[in-house]
Amino acid sequence: MPKNTTVSARIDEKLKARAEKVMRQLGVSTTDVITMLYHQIVLRQGIPFDVKVPNAETRRAMRELEAGKGEVHTGSTAELFDKIIGSRK
């Protein structure tokens, strides 16, 4: 398909920079990602991920993170689960 139209959006500068860093690591451009998103919207006849109103606990956690608080976890998901629920071994 020829690319013959433009999509324009205003987003947070820091979010844009973080997303572009990930996209560079993946070897895709912003245009590629937007095109993939649009294809998925058409194929699924909707947004290709859950979009829900966050519950009170999630909103509280989001405010906490926006304020620079909260816990930061490093390592793998498996290591985090082991820390939270104990070793699976």
VOPAGU-2260 file (C-alpha; in pm, 1 decimal, decimal comma):
REM VOPAGU-2260
SITE   aa  ch    i         X         Y         Z
SITE  MET   A    0       0,0       0,0       0,0
SITE  PRO   A    1     129,4     346,4     -76,1
SITE  LYS   A    2     186,2     574,8     219,5
SITE  ASN   A    3      -4,9     886,6     126,9
SITE  THR   A    4    -146,8    1035,7     447,1
SITE  THR   A    5     -15,8    1169,8     776,6
SITE  VAL   A    6    -109,5    1093,2    1137,6
SITE  SER   A    7     -25,5    1361,0    1392,8
SITE  ALA   A    8     -42,9    1329,1    1771,0
SITE  ARG   A    9      87,5    1524,5    2068,0
SITE  ILE   A   10     240,0    1311,7    2345,0
SITE  ASP   A   11     467,5    1356,3    2644,1
SITE  GLU   A   12     827,3    1417,6    2536,7
SITE  LYS   A   13     976,2    1169,8    2785,1
SITE  LEU   A   14     729,8     897,8    2686,4
SITE  LYS   A   15     816,4     953,6    2319,6
SITE  ALA   A   16    1190,1     926,1    2389,0
SITE  ARG   A   17    1148,0     607,5    2594,1
SITE  ALA   A   18     927,5     447,1    2329,6
SITE  GLU   A   19    1165,6     542,9    2049,4
SITE  LYS   A   20    1454,4     383,8    2239,4
SITE  VAL   A   21    1262,3      54,0    2250,7
SITE  MET   A   22    1166,7      83,4    1884,2
SITE  ARG   A   23    1533,7     137,8    1786,2
SITE  GLN   A   24    1624,6    -179,5    1975,7
SITE  LEU   A   25    1350,8    -362,4    1784,8
SITE  GLY   A   26    1463,2    -212,5    1453,1
SITE  VAL   A   27    1129,4     -51,0    1371,7
SITE  SER   A   28    1028,2     309,6    1311,9
SITE  THR   A   29     741,8     505,6    1460,7
SITE  THR   A   30     571,1     481,7    1121,8
SITE  ASP   A   31     612,1     101,4    1125,8
SITE  VAL   A   32     458,5      77,0    1473,1
SITE  ILE   A   33     164,3     303,1    1391,0
SITE  THR   A   34     102,6     106,2    1071,9
SITE  MET   A   35     108,8    -222,2    1268,4
SITE  LEU   A   36    -133,1     -75,5    1523,7
SITE  TYR   A   37    -374,7      37,8    1252,4
SITE  HIS   A   38    -359,7    -305,5    1083,9
SITE  GLN   A   39    -440,6    -474,8    1415,5
SITE  ILE   A   40    -730,3    -235,1    1480,2
SITE  VAL   A   41    -876,1    -326,3    1141,5
SITE  LEU   A   42    -815,7    -702,1    1184,2
SITE  ARG   A   43    -961,3    -715,1    1536,2
SITE  GLN   A   44   -1229,4    -452,5    1478,3
SITE  GLY   A   45   -1116,6    -274,2    1793,2
SITE  ILE   A   46    -818,3    -172,8    2002,5
SITE  PRO   A   47    -577,5    -472,9    2011,2
SITE  PHE   A   48    -536,4    -463,1    2388,5
SITE  ASP   A   49    -766,0    -421,6    2686,8
SITE  VAL   A   50    -863,3     -63,7    2762,3
SITE  LYS   A   51   -1035,7     -41,2    3097,7
SITE  VAL   A   52   -1103,2     218,2    3361,5
SITE  PRO   A   53    -850,5     146,7    3638,2
SITE  ASN   A   54    -986,4      43,3    3977,5
SITE  ALA   A   55    -908,8     238,9    4295,1
SITE  GLU   A   56    -600,1      31,9    4380,1
SITE  THR   A   57    -454,1      77,9    4032,1
SITE  ARG   A   58    -527,0     453,3    4034,1
SITE  ARG   A   59    -353,8     480,3    4372,9
SITE  ALA   A   60     -49,7     293,0    4238,1
SITE  MET   A   61     -40,7     514,2    3928,4
SITE  ARG   A   62     -45,5     831,6    4141,7
SITE  GLU   A   63     232,1     685,7    4357,3
SITE  LEU   A   64     450,1     612,8    4054,0
SITE  GLU   A   65     383,0     955,3    3902,3
SITE  ALA   A   66     500,5    1107,3    4231,3
SITE  GLY   A   67     828,5     914,7    4200,5
SITE  LYS   A   68     742,4     671,5    4477,8
SITE  GLY   A   69     681,9     299,3    4480,0
SITE  GLU   A   70     902,6      -2,3    4442,2
SITE  VAL   A   71    1134,0     -68,1    4151,9
SITE  HIS   A   72    1207,1    -429,1    4067,4
SITE  THR   A   73    1504,5    -544,0    3865,1
SITE  GLY   A   74    1578,8    -887,3    3730,5
SITE  SER   A   75    1353,3   -1136,4    3563,4
SITE  THR   A   76     984,5   -1193,1    3620,1
SITE  ALA   A   77    1065,8   -1536,0    3760,8
SITE  GLU   A   78    1300,0   -1378,9    4018,0
SITE  LEU   A   79    1031,8   -1131,1    4118,3
SITE  PHE   A   80     771,6   -1406,2    4162,3
SITE  ASP   A   81    1021,3   -1606,6    4367,8
SITE  LYS   A   82    1076,3   -1302,7    4588,5
SITE  ILE   A   83     702,5   -1244,4    4634,0
SITE  ILE   A   84     570,4   -1600,7    4673,9
SITE  GLY   A   85     884,7   -1794,4    4754,0
SITE  SER   A   86    1101,3   -2025,6    4553,2
SITE  ARG   A   87     922,5   -2260,3    4314,3
SITE  LYS   A   88    1195,2   -2520,0    4348,3
